[in-house]
Amino acid sequence: MLLAVLLSVAIYLIWSTAALSKPGAGILIAADLVFMIIVVERMIHTTYTVTASNKLIIHTGRISKDKVISIDEIARIDRLNKLRFAGKPLQTVLIIVTTDNKQYSITPKNEEDFIQCIAKRRSS
C-alpha cells in the first residue's frame, strides 16, 4: 500500500508540469524515490531467524540494524488483521510483545508455522 502511494506521488510529480515548475521539485522527487528504494529493500530482504541459542533475529534489510529478541522474553504473539475488504482481511500482521512491553510487528509468510516454531522453542 505504501509503495503504491509513493509510486503515485512520484509519477504525479514527474508528469505534472505545474509541480515541476516549483522550486525544490527535483529534491522532492529524489526524496520520494529514495524512500521508495528503502521500502522495496525492506520488503525484499526481511528475514526472521530462530537460532539454536533461542534468539529470534529480525533482519529488515541491509540498511537497518537487526533486532534480536530472546524467545524467553516473548510474552505473547497477537494477530492483527489490516486492510479489510468486504469483511475479509487482506493483510495479517503478527505483533510480538515482550515482557518489557516492547512490540515488534512482523509479517512472516507462514504465520502458523512461525507461531508453532516459537511455541516449540519456548517449551523446550
MMTF fields as JSON, N, C-alpha, C and O atoms, coordinates in Angstrom:
{
  "mmtfVersion": "1.0.0",
  "mmtfProducer": "UNKNOWN",
  "numBonds": 495,
  "numAtoms": 496,
  "numGroups": 124,
  "numChains": 1,
  "numModels": 1,
  "chainsPerModel": [1],
  "groupsPerChain": [124],
  "chainIdList": ["A"],
  "bondAtomList": [4, 2, 8, 6, 12, 10, 16, 14, 20, 18, 24, 22, 28, 26, 32, 30, 36, 34, 40, 38, 44, 42, 48, 46, 52, 50, 56, 54, 60, 58, 64, 62, 68, 66, 72, 70, 76, 74, 80, 78, 84, 82, 88, 86, 92, 90, 96, 94, 100, 98, 104, 102, 108, 106, 112, 110, 116, 114, 120, 118, 124, 122, 128, 126, 132, 130, 136, 134, 140, 138, 144, 142, 148, 146, 152, 150, 156, 154, 160, 158, 164, 162, 168, 166, 172, 170, 176, 174, 180, 178, 184, 182, 188, 186, 192, 190, 196, 194, 200, 198, 204, 202, 208, 206, 212, 210, 216, 214, 220, 218, 224, 222, 228, 226, 232, 230, 236, 234, 240, 238, 244, 242, 248, 246, 252, 250, 256, 254, 260, 258, 264, 262, 268, 266, 272, 270, 276, 274, 280, 278, 284, 282, 288, 286, 292, 290, 296, 294, 300, 298, 304, 302, 308, 306, 312, 310, 316, 314, 320, 318, 324, 322, 328, 326, 332, 330, 336, 334, 340, 338, 344, 342, 348, 346, 352, 350, 356, 354, 360, 358, 364, 362, 368, 366, 372, 370, 376, 374, 380, 378, 384, 382, 388, 386, 392, 390, 396, 394, 400, 398, 404, 402, 408, 406, 412, 410, 416, 414, 420, 418, 424, 422, 428, 426, 432, 430, 436, 434, 440, 438, 444, 442, 448, 446, 452, 450, 456, 454, 460, 458, 464, 462, 468, 466, 472, 470, 476, 474, 480, 478, 484, 482, 488, 486, 492, 490],
  "bondOrderList": [1, 1, 1, 1, 1, 1, 1, 1, 1, 1, 1, 1, 1, 1, 1, 1, 1, 1, 1, 1, 1, 1, 1, 1, 1, 1, 1, 1, 1, 1, 1, 1, 1, 1, 1, 1, 1, 1, 1, 1, 1, 1, 1, 1, 1, 1, 1, 1, 1, 1, 1, 1, 1, 1, 1, 1, 1, 1, 1, 1, 1, 1, 1, 1, 1, 1, 1, 1, 1, 1, 1, 1, 1, 1, 1, 1, 1, 1, 1, 1, 1, 1, 1, 1, 1, 1, 1, 1, 1, 1, 1, 1, 1, 1, 1, 1, 1, 1, 1, 1, 1, 1, 1, 1, 1, 1, 1, 1, 1, 1, 1, 1, 1, 1, 1, 1, 1, 1, 1, 1, 1, 1, 1],
  "groupList": [{"groupName": "MET", "atomNameList": ["N", "CA", "C", "O"], "elementList": ["N", "C", "C", "O"], "formalChargeList": [0, 0, 0, 0], "bondAtomList": [1, 0, 2, 1, 3, 2], "bondOrderList": [1, 1, 2], "singleLetterCode": "M", "chemCompType": "L-PEPTIDE LINKING"}, {"groupName": "LEU", "atomNameList": ["N", "CA", "C", "O"], "elementList": ["N", "C", "C", "O"], "formalChargeList": [0, 0, 0, 0], "bondAtomList": [1, 0, 2, 1, 3, 2], "bondOrderList": [1, 1, 2], "singleLetterCode": "L", "chemCompType": "L-PEPTIDE LINKING"}, {"groupName": "ALA", "atomNameList": ["N", "CA", "C", "O"], "elementList": ["N", "C", "C", "O"], "formalChargeList": [0, 0, 0, 0], "bondAtomList": [1, 0, 2, 1, 3, 2], "bondOrderList": [1, 1, 2], "singleLetterCode": "A", "chemCompType": "L-PEPTIDE LINKING"}, {"groupName": "VAL", "atomNameList": ["N", "CA", "C", "O"], "elementList": ["N", "C", "C", "O"], "formalChargeList": [0, 0, 0, 0], "bondAtomList": [1, 0, 2, 1, 3, 2], "bondOrderList": [1, 1, 2], "singleLetterCode": "V", "chemCompType": "L-PEPTIDE LINKING"}, {"groupName": "SER", "atomNameList": ["N", "CA", "C", "O"], "elementList": ["N", "C", "C", "O"], "formalChargeList": [0, 0, 0, 0], "bondAtomList": [1, 0, 2, 1, 3, 2], "bondOrderList": [1, 1, 2], "singleLetterCode": "S", "chemCompType": "L-PEPTIDE LINKING"}, {"groupName": "ILE", "atomNameList": ["N", "CA", "C", "O"], "elementList": ["N", "C", "C", "O"], "formalChargeList": [0, 0, 0, 0], "bondAtomList": [1, 0, 2, 1, 3, 2], "bondOrderList": [1, 1, 2], "singleLetterCode": "I", "chemCompType": "L-PEPTIDE LINKING"}, {"groupName": "TYR", "atomNameList": ["N", "CA", "C", "O"], "elementList": ["N", "C", "C", "O"], "formalChargeList": [0, 0, 0, 0], "bondAtomList": [1, 0, 2, 1, 3, 2], "bondOrderList": [1, 1, 2], "singleLetterCode": "Y", "chemCompType": "L-PEPTIDE LINKING"}, {"groupName": "TRP", "atomNameList": ["N", "CA", "C", "O"], "elementList": ["N", "C", "C", "O"], "formalChargeList": [0, 0, 0, 0], "bondAtomList": [1, 0, 2, 1, 3, 2], "bondOrderList": [1, 1, 2], "singleLetterCode": "W", "chemCompType": "L-PEPTIDE LINKING"}, {"groupName": "THR", "atomNameList": ["N", "CA", "C", "O"], "elementList": ["N", "C", "C", "O"], "formalChargeList": [0, 0, 0, 0], "bondAtomList": [1, 0, 2, 1, 3, 2], "bondOrderList": [1, 1, 2], "singleLetterCode": "T", "chemCompType": "L-PEPTIDE LINKING"}, {"groupName": "LYS", "atomNameList": ["N", "CA", "C", "O"], "elementList": ["N", "C", "C", "O"], "formalChargeList": [0, 0, 0, 0], "bondAtomList": [1, 0, 2, 1, 3, 2], "bondOrderList": [1, 1, 2], "singleLetterCode": "K", "chemCompType": "L-PEPTIDE LINKING"}, {"groupName": "PRO", "atomNameList": ["N", "CA", "C", "O"], "elementList": ["N", "C", "C", "O"], "formalChargeList": [0, 0, 0, 0], "bondAtomList": [1, 0, 2, 1, 3, 2], "bondOrderList": [1, 1, 2], "singleLetterCode": "P", "chemCompType": "L-PEPTIDE LINKING"}, {"groupName": "GLY", "atomNameList": ["N", "CA", "C", "O"], "elementList": ["N", "C", "C", "O"], "formalChargeList": [0, 0, 0, 0], "bondAtomList": [1, 0, 2, 1, 3, 2], "bondOrderList": [1, 1, 2], "singleLetterCode": "G", "chemCompType": "PEPTIDE LINKING"}, {"groupName": "ASP", "atomNameList": ["N", "CA", "C", "O"], "elementList": ["N", "C", "C", "O"], "formalChargeList": [0, 0, 0, 0], "bondAtomList": [1, 0, 2, 1, 3, 2], "bondOrderList": [1, 1, 2], "singleLetterCode": "D", "chemCompType": "L-PEPTIDE LINKING"}, {"groupName": "PHE", "atomNameList": ["N", "CA", "C", "O"], "elementList": ["N", "C", "C", "O"], "formalChargeList": [0, 0, 0, 0], "bondAtomList": [1, 0, 2, 1, 3, 2], "bondOrderList": [1, 1, 2], "singleLetterCode": "F", "chemCompType": "L-PEPTIDE LINKING"}, {"groupName": "GLU", "atomNameList": ["N", "CA", "C", "O"], "elementList": ["N", "C", "C", "O"], "formalChargeList": [0, 0, 0, 0], "bondAtomList": [1, 0, 2, 1, 3, 2], "bondOrderList": [1, 1, 2], "singleLetterCode": "E", "chemCompType": "L-PEPTIDE LINKING"}, {"groupName": "ARG", "atomNameList": ["N", "CA", "C", "O"], "elementList": ["N", "C", "C", "O"], "formalChargeList": [0, 0, 0, 0], "bondAtomList": [1, 0, 2, 1, 3, 2], "bondOrderList": [1, 1, 2], "singleLetterCode": "R", "chemCompType": "L-PEPTIDE LINKING"}, {"groupName": "HIS", "atomNameList": ["N", "CA", "C", "O"], "elementList": ["N", "C", "C", "O"], "formalChargeList": [0, 0, 0, 0], "bondAtomList": [1, 0, 2, 1, 3, 2], "bondOrderList": [1, 1, 2], "singleLetterCode": "H", "chemCompType": "L-PEPTIDE LINKING"}, {"groupName": "ASN", "atomNameList": ["N", "CA", "C", "O"], "elementList": ["N", "C", "C", "O"], "formalChargeList": [0, 0, 0, 0], "bondAtomList": [1, 0, 2, 1, 3, 2], "bondOrderList": [1, 1, 2], "singleLetterCode": "N", "chemCompType": "L-PEPTIDE LINKING"}, {"groupName": "GLN", "atomNameList": ["N", "CA", "C", "O"], "elementList": ["N", "C", "C", "O"], "formalChargeList": [0, 0, 0, 0], "bondAtomList": [1, 0, 2, 1, 3, 2], "bondOrderList": [1, 1, 2], "singleLetterCode": "Q", "chemCompType": "L-PEPTIDE LINKING"}, {"groupName": "CYS", "atomNameList": ["N", "CA", "C", "O"], "elementList": ["N", "C", "C", "O"], "formalChargeList": [0, 0, 0, 0], "bondAtomList": [1, 0, 2, 1, 3, 2], "bondOrderList": [1, 1, 2], "singleLetterCode": "C", "chemCompType": "L-PEPTIDE LINKING"}],
  "groupTypeList": [0, 1, 1, 2, 3, 1, 1, 4, 3, 2, 5, 6, 1, 5, 7, 4, 8, 2, 2, 1, 4, 9, 10, 11, 2, 11, 5, 1, 5, 2, 2, 12, 1, 3, 13, 0, 5, 5, 3, 3, 14, 15, 0, 5, 16, 8, 8, 6, 8, 3, 8, 2, 4, 17, 9, 1, 5, 5, 16, 8, 11, 15, 5, 4, 9, 12, 9, 3, 5, 4, 5, 12, 14, 5, 2, 15, 5, 12, 15, 1, 17, 9, 1, 15, 13, 2, 11, 9, 10, 1, 18, 8, 3, 1, 5, 5, 3, 8, 8, 12, 17, 9, 18, 6, 4, 5, 8, 10, 9, 17, 14, 14, 12, 13, 5, 18, 19, 5, 2, 9, 15, 15, 4, 4],
  "groupIdList": [1, 2, 3, 4, 5, 6, 7, 8, 9, 10, 11, 12, 13, 14, 15, 16, 17, 18, 19, 20, 21, 22, 23, 24, 25, 26, 27, 28, 29, 30, 31, 32, 33, 34, 35, 36, 37, 38, 39, 40, 41, 42, 43, 44, 45, 46, 47, 48, 49, 50, 51, 52, 53, 54, 55, 56, 57, 58, 59, 60, 61, 62, 63, 64, 65, 66, 67, 68, 69, 70, 71, 72, 73, 74, 75, 76, 77, 78, 79, 80, 81, 82, 83, 84, 85, 86, 87, 88, 89, 90, 91, 92, 93, 94, 95, 96, 97, 98, 99, 100, 101, 102, 103, 104, 105, 106, 107, 108, 109, 110, 111, 112, 113, 114, 115, 116, 117, 118, 119, 120, 121, 122, 123, 124],
  "secStructList": [7, 2, 2, 2, 2, 2, 2, 2, 2, 2, 2, 2, 2, 2, 2, 7, 2, 2, 2, 2, 6, 1, 6, 6, 2, 2, 2, 2, 2, 2, 2, 2, 2, 2, 2, 2, 2, 2, 2, 2, 2, 2, 2, 2, 2, 3, 3, 3, 3, 3, 7, 6, 6, 1, 3, 3, 3, 3, 3, 3, 7, 1, 1, 1, 7, 7, 3, 3, 3, 3, 4, 4, 4, 3, 3, 3, 3, 3, 3, 3, 3, 3, 3, 3, 3, 6, 6, 3, 3, 3, 3, 3, 3, 3, 3, 3, 3, 3, 6, 6, 7, 7, 3, 3, 3, 3, 7, 7, 1, 1, 2, 2, 2, 2, 2, 2, 2, 2, 2, 2, 2, 2, 2, 7],
  "xCoordList": [0.833, 0.0, 0.881, 0.671, 1.866, 2.765, 3.53, 3.747, 3.931, 4.671, 3.813, 4.309, 2.546, 1.64, 1.458, 1.421, 1.347, 1.207, 2.475, 2.397, 3.637, 4.892, 5.08, 5.545, 4.718, 4.822, 3.879, 4.247, 2.673, 1.702, 2.2, 2.064, 2.764, 3.302, 4.458, 4.538, 5.343, 6.476, 6.013, 6.528, 5.054, 4.54, 3.863, 4.049, 3.087, 2.43, 3.462, 3.351, 4.454, 5.449, 6.271, 6.66, 6.539, 7.339, 6.513, 7.028, 5.255, 4.445, 3.76, 3.434, 3.539, 2.825, 3.765, 4.756, 3.454, 4.288, 4.164, 5.109, 3.0, 2.822, 3.696, 4.263, 3.811, 4.637, 6.118, 6.905, 6.506, 7.917, 8.406, 9.603, 7.478, 7.89, 8.178, 8.761, 7.777, 8.001, 9.442, 10.025, 10.012, 11.389, 11.427, 10.537, 12.449, 12.615, 11.885, 11.872, 11.27, 10.536, 11.474, 11.119, 12.661, 13.632, 14.049, 14.21, 14.225, 14.593, 13.46, 13.701, 12.225, 11.064, 10.935, 10.65, 11.147, 11.09, 12.196, 11.956, 13.402, 14.526, 14.273, 14.562, 13.74, 13.448, 12.386, 12.483, 11.371, 10.319, 10.889, 10.539, 11.752, 12.34, 13.285, 13.325, 14.044, 14.923, 14.085, 14.425, 13.0, 12.121, 11.504, 11.338, 11.161, 10.65, 11.689, 11.35, 12.947, 14.017, 14.147, 14.334, 14.049, 14.141, 12.987, 13.198, 11.773, 10.606, 10.758, 10.495, 11.176, 11.359, 12.464, 12.338, 13.541, 14.67, 14.21, 14.623, 13.359, 12.845, 11.894, 11.895, 11.085, 10.14, 10.871, 10.475, 11.916, 12.616, 13.533, 13.591, 14.241, 15.31, 14.957, 15.856, 13.695, 13.331, 13.284, 12.617, 14.01, 14.009, 13.864, 14.23, 13.324, 13.165, 13.881, 13.564, 14.854, 15.658, 15.577, 15.768, 15.292, 15.317, 16.606, 16.809, 17.477, 18.782, 18.715, 17.719, 19.782, 19.866, 19.964, 19.652, 20.395, 20.508, 19.23, 19.278, 18.075, 16.756, 16.691, 16.212, 17.174, 17.077, 16.312, 16.486, 15.468, 14.781, 15.48, 15.542, 16.003, 16.69, 15.793, 15.438, 15.437, 14.622, 15.563, 16.03, 15.828, 16.719, 15.84, 15.161, 15.849, 14.966, 15.721, 15.377, 16.72, 17.43, 18.828, 19.27, 19.51, 20.899, 21.049, 22.12, 20.016, 20.115, 19.942, 20.601, 19.081, 18.773, 19.44, 19.896, 19.483, 20.11, 19.174, 17.951, 19.776, 18.994, 18.429, 19.041, 17.231, 16.641, 16.757, 16.352, 17.304, 17.487, 16.605, 16.708, 15.731, 14.808, 15.037, 15.068, 15.196, 15.28, 13.881, 12.911, 13.776, 12.466, 11.846, 10.622, 12.68, 12.164, 11.512, 10.694, 11.863, 11.293, 9.975, 9.335, 9.551, 8.3, 7.128, 6.973, 6.307, 5.146, 3.975, 3.302, 3.746, 2.656, 2.863, 3.653, 2.128, 2.117, 0.666, -0.154, 0.35, -1.011, -1.111, -0.157, -2.276, -2.521, -3.412, -4.455, -2.989, -3.728, -4.092, -3.217, -5.392, -5.852, -5.932, -6.599, -5.242, -5.219, -5.798, -5.896, -6.176, -6.674, -7.803, -7.626, -8.945, -10.094, -10.804, -10.931, -11.263, -12.072, -13.223, -13.009, -14.433, -15.655, -15.621, -16.084, -15.075, -15.048, -13.923, -13.766, -13.143, -12.035, -10.715, -10.527, -9.791, -8.505, -7.632, -7.501, -7.036, -6.115, -4.685, -3.866, -4.391, -3.052, -3.153, -3.931, -2.369, -2.305, -0.9, 0.085, -0.818, 0.456, 0.513, -0.477, 1.664, 1.868, 2.586, 3.582, 2.074, 2.686, 3.316, 2.618, 4.645, 5.359, 5.489, 6.07, 4.947, 5.021, 5.97, 5.779, 6.995, 7.97, 7.554, 6.596, 8.285, 7.947, 8.148, 7.538, 8.996, 9.177, 8.304, 8.608, 7.21, 6.188, 6.697, 6.094, 7.773, 8.191, 7.397, 7.104, 7.051, 6.261, 7.024, 7.629, 6.982, 7.634, 6.59, 5.927, 6.437, 5.475, 6.193, 7.177, 5.708, 6.33, 5.257, 4.086, 5.672, 4.756, 5.4, 5.817, 5.485, 6.049, 5.102, 3.892, 5.656, 4.834, 3.873, 2.697, 4.371, 3.532, 3.428, 4.295, 2.36, 2.212, 2.076, 2.666, 1.304, 1.073, 2.377, 2.639, 3.19, 4.479, 5.398, 6.116, 5.375, 6.202, 5.779, 6.628, 4.488, 3.98, 4.288, 4.67, 4.122, 4.437, 5.913, 6.276, 6.768, 8.216, 8.581, 9.375, 8.022, 8.297, 7.772, 8.453, 6.571, 5.987, 6.809, 7.001, 7.301, 8.137, 9.435, 9.886, 10.047, 11.3, 11.08, 11.949, 9.944, 9.662, 9.448, 9.818, 8.841, 8.555, 9.788, 9.828, 10.789, 11.97, 13.034, 14.092],
  "yCoordList": [-1.185, 0.0, 1.253, 2.173, 1.274, 2.421, 2.592, 3.711, 1.483, 1.532, 2.116, 2.884, 1.763, 2.299, 3.804, 4.53, 4.272, 5.705, 6.445, 7.482, 5.918, 6.567, 6.601, 7.597, 5.511, 5.465, 6.471, 7.141, 6.578, 7.541, 8.971, 9.779, 9.285, 10.625, 10.905, 11.992, 9.941, 10.136, 10.358, 11.242, 9.572, 9.729, 11.086, 11.756, 11.491, 12.797, 13.924, 14.844, 13.838, 14.91, 14.975, 16.062, 13.838, 13.829, 14.306, 15.04, 13.905, 14.242, 15.595, 16.19, 16.082, 17.345, 18.516, 18.7, 19.298, 20.464, 21.54, 22.291, 21.619, 22.609, 22.259, 23.149, 20.97, 20.559, 20.715, 21.06, 20.465, 20.573, 22.014, 22.273, 22.955, 24.354, 24.999, 26.081, 24.349, 24.898, 24.636, 23.607, 25.581, 25.35, 24.192, 24.05, 23.393, 22.264, 21.009, 20.017, 21.038, 19.865, 18.692, 17.545, 18.972, 17.902, 17.212, 15.992, 17.995, 17.417, 16.565, 15.5, 17.02, 16.257, 14.937, 13.899, 14.978, 13.752, 12.791, 11.593, 13.312, 12.461, 11.838, 10.659, 12.613, 12.091, 11.007, 9.996, 11.208, 10.207, 8.908, 7.819, 9.021, 7.825, 7.1, 5.87, 7.849, 7.212, 6.473, 5.359, 7.089, 6.428, 5.164, 4.166, 5.198, 4.0, 2.891, 1.724, 3.24, 2.246, 1.599, 0.387, 2.401, 1.866, 0.906, -0.156, 1.262, 0.395, -0.925, -1.988, -0.873, -2.101, -2.959, -4.181, -2.327, -3.046, -3.786, -4.923, -3.16, -3.83, -4.962, -6.004, -4.767, -5.809, -7.05, -8.169, -6.868, -7.991, -8.709, -9.938, -7.973, -8.552, -8.823, -9.116, -8.74, -9.021, -10.53, -11.27, -10.97, -12.384, -12.506, -11.601, -13.639, -13.946, -15.267, -16.282, -15.252, -16.434, -16.791, -15.938, -18.062, -18.571, -19.371, -20.353, -18.952, -19.59, -20.737, -20.91, -21.508, -22.628, -22.138, -22.88, -20.897, -20.337, -19.617, -18.746, -19.972, -19.423, -17.905, -17.207, -17.417, -15.997, -15.873, -16.68, -14.859, -14.52, -13.297, -12.248, -13.434, -12.327, -11.82, -12.562, -10.547, -9.91, -9.045, -7.996, -9.505, -8.794, -8.073, -8.714, -6.734, -5.949, -5.27, -4.155, -5.915, -5.371, -4.924, -4.984, -4.473, -4.075, -2.689, -2.355, -1.889, -0.506, -0.393, 0.435, -1.196, -1.059, -2.153, -3.171, -1.917, -2.867, -4.034, -3.897, -5.182, -6.358, -6.172, -5.539, -6.749, -6.765, -8.188, -9.137, -8.337, -9.652, -9.734, -8.909, -10.745, -10.946, -12.337, -13.312, -12.434, -13.742, -14.355, -13.685, -15.613, -16.259, -16.351, -16.343, -16.438, -16.484, -15.169, -15.155, -14.06, -12.756, -12.476, -11.464, -13.346, -13.128, -13.457, -14.597, -12.452, -12.646, -13.24, -14.161, -12.696, -13.205, -12.754, -11.855, -13.407, -13.029, -12.799, -13.716, -11.574, -11.21, -11.133, -10.748, -11.502, -11.402, -10.188, -10.036, -9.327, -8.111, -8.142, -8.236, -8.064, -8.062, -6.616, -5.777, -6.348, -4.999, -5.013, -6.06, -3.846, -3.653, -4.627, -5.557, -4.398, -5.269, -4.846, -3.658, -5.839, -5.597, -6.583, -7.795, -6.073, -6.882, -7.805, -8.944, -7.313, -8.074, -9.079, -9.712, -9.236, -10.198, -9.439, -8.443, -9.918, -9.215, -9.468, -10.603, -8.4, -8.53, -8.739, -9.327, -8.247, -8.392, -8.702, -8.077, -9.666, -10.024, -9.758, -10.105, -9.142, -8.801, -9.473, -9.48, -10.037, -10.587, -9.541, -8.959, -9.31, -8.375, -9.202, -9.889, -9.129, -9.819, -8.845, -7.77, -9.222, -8.389, -9.074, -10.241, -8.343, -8.903, -8.601, -7.866, -9.176, -8.991, -7.552, -7.131, -6.786, -5.377, -4.459, -3.276, -5.011, -4.303, -3.655, -2.694, -4.15, -3.716, -4.513, -5.689, -3.866, -4.526, -4.522, -3.521, -5.66, -5.822, -6.322, -7.326, -5.647, -6.022, -6.811, -6.335, -8.011, -8.856, -9.442, -9.527, -9.842, -10.448, -11.678, -11.625, -12.779, -13.996, -14.564, -14.342, -15.294, -15.868, -16.911, -16.929, -17.786, -18.818, -18.548, -18.945, -17.873, -17.436, -18.606, -18.59, -19.615, -20.745, -21.489, -21.835, -21.734, -22.397, -21.557, -22.091, -20.234, -19.345, -19.414, -19.537, -19.338, -19.385, -20.734, -20.798, -21.816, -23.154, -23.301, -23.922, -22.745, -22.812, -22.075, -22.58, -20.901, -20.138, -20.885, -20.954, -21.444, -22.181, -23.42, -23.747, -24.118, -25.301, -24.941, -25.658, -23.829, -23.383, -22.928, -23.129, -22.326, -21.88, -23.048, -22.99, -24.12, -25.261, -26.12, -26.845, -26.053, -26.894, -26.203, -26.779],
  "zCoordList": [0.0, 0.0, 0.0, -0.791, 0.896, 0.967, -0.33, -0.795, -0.904, -2.159, -3.279, -4.104, -3.313, -4.331, -4.172, -5.165, -2.954, -2.705, -3.129, -3.787, -2.755, -3.13, -4.647, -5.2, -5.31, -6.76, -7.405, -8.37, -6.878, -7.412, -7.253, -8.172, -6.117, -5.883, -6.843, -7.417, -7.019, -7.923, -9.36, -10.045, -9.821, -11.188, -11.349, -12.365, -10.361, -10.432, -10.49, -11.3, -9.628, -9.589, -10.871, -11.298, -11.486, -12.711, -13.911, -14.755, -13.998, -15.163, -15.07, -16.098, -13.888, -13.731, -14.0, -13.293, -15.015, -15.324, -14.258, -14.018, -13.616, -12.549, -11.351, -10.718, -11.036, -9.9, -10.215, -9.333, -11.463, -11.839, -11.901, -11.775, -12.096, -12.201, -10.848, -10.787, -9.777, -8.437, -7.992, -8.33, -7.228, -6.741, -5.735, -4.897, -5.834, -4.922, -5.355, -4.626, -6.546, -7.02, -7.26, -6.988, -7.766, -8.006, -6.727, -6.693, -5.674, -4.368, -3.833, -3.265, -4.006, -3.535, -4.296, -3.698, -5.615, -6.415, -5.996, -5.845, -5.807, -5.397, -4.026, -3.823, -3.084, -1.744, -1.816, -1.12, -2.654, -2.813, -3.393, -2.938, -4.383, -4.997, -4.043, -4.03, -3.246, -2.254, -1.209, -0.813, -0.769, 0.202, -0.4, 0.3, -1.699, -2.368, -2.384, -2.188, -2.615, -2.622, -1.246, -1.144, -0.196, 1.169, 1.447, 2.033, 1.037, 1.264, 0.514, 1.078, -0.747, -1.533, -0.935, -0.869, -0.501, 0.119, 1.362, 1.59, 2.172, 3.371, 3.012, 3.668, 1.981, 1.583, 1.088, 1.413, 0.319, -0.294, 0.696, 0.694, 1.529, 2.335, 3.793, 4.581, 4.182, 5.558, 5.801, 5.078, 6.841, 7.221, 8.726, 9.476, 9.158, 10.573, 10.831, 10.211, 11.751, 12.017, 13.486, 14.353, 13.768, 15.135, 15.271, 14.557, 16.186, 16.341, 17.34, 18.043, 17.388, 18.332, 19.77, 20.701, 19.957, 21.316, 21.744, 22.612, 21.14, 21.476, 21.344, 22.238, 20.23, 19.895, 18.587, 17.673, 18.507, 17.268, 16.689, 17.331, 15.479, 14.823, 13.699, 12.783, 13.787, 12.764, 11.926, 12.371, 10.714, 9.797, 8.785, 7.983, 8.816, 7.947, 6.812, 6.419, 6.296, 5.149, 5.489, 6.636, 4.454, 4.615, 5.223, 5.731, 5.184, 5.649, 7.162, 7.791, 7.75, 9.174, 10.013, 9.491, 11.31, 12.234, 12.524, 12.492, 12.807, 13.188, 14.595, 15.455, 14.802, 16.135, 16.661, 15.989, 17.85, 18.452, 19.69, 20.598, 19.712, 20.824, 21.377, 20.626, 22.687, 23.32, 23.33, 23.684, 22.948, 22.893, 24.282, 24.419, 25.308, 26.673, 27.09, 28.009, 26.427, 26.758, 26.051, 26.336, 25.133, 24.409, 25.328, 25.767, 25.613, 26.473, 25.686, 26.15, 24.491, 23.651, 22.215, 21.926, 21.328, 19.917, 19.535, 19.601, 19.135, 18.742, 17.232, 16.555, 16.705, 15.272, 15.032, 15.667, 14.108, 13.787, 12.308, 11.448, 12.018, 10.63, 10.145, 10.75, 9.048, 8.491, 7.087, 6.447, 6.625, 5.268, 4.932, 4.146, 5.53, 5.268, 3.985, 3.69, 3.235, 2.051, 2.084, 2.072, 2.126, 2.205, 3.424, 3.358, 4.527, 5.767, 5.882, 6.926, 4.839, 4.871, 4.942, 4.242, 5.799, 5.905, 4.684, 4.226, 4.163, 3.044, 3.516, 2.811, 4.73, 5.273, 6.755, 7.476, 7.207, 8.617, 9.12, 8.468, 10.282, 10.895, 12.256, 12.988, 12.6, 13.939, 14.778, 14.347, 15.97, 16.91, 18.026, 18.772, 18.134, 19.206, 20.367, 20.22, 21.523, 22.715, 23.695, 24.037, 24.147, 25.073, 26.51, 26.748, 27.462, 28.877, 29.335, 30.318, 28.637, 28.996, 28.136, 27.981, 27.572, 26.794, 25.506, 25.029, 24.944, 23.614, 22.594, 22.805, 21.486, 20.456, 19.139, 18.755, 18.457, 17.167, 16.182, 16.443, 15.073, 14.053, 12.965, 12.399, 12.672, 11.655, 10.74, 11.11, 9.549, 8.584, 7.948, 6.791, 8.687, 8.085, 7.028, 7.085, 6.07, 5.005, 5.555, 5.19, 6.437, 7.021, 8.521, 9.299, 8.909, 10.293, 11.262, 12.342, 10.883, 11.781, 12.082, 13.234, 11.06, 11.278, 12.152, 12.998, 11.948, 12.756, 14.221, 15.104, 14.483, 15.864, 16.502, 17.67, 15.737, 16.259, 16.568, 17.567, 15.732, 15.96, 17.241, 18.035, 17.456, 18.682, 19.898, 20.921, 19.801, 20.924, 21.246, 22.417, 20.215, 20.421, 21.106, 22.0, 20.696, 21.32, 22.766, 23.614, 23.049, 24.418, 25.361, 26.534, 24.836, 25.7, 25.965, 26.96, 25.099, 25.288, 26.12, 26.371]
}
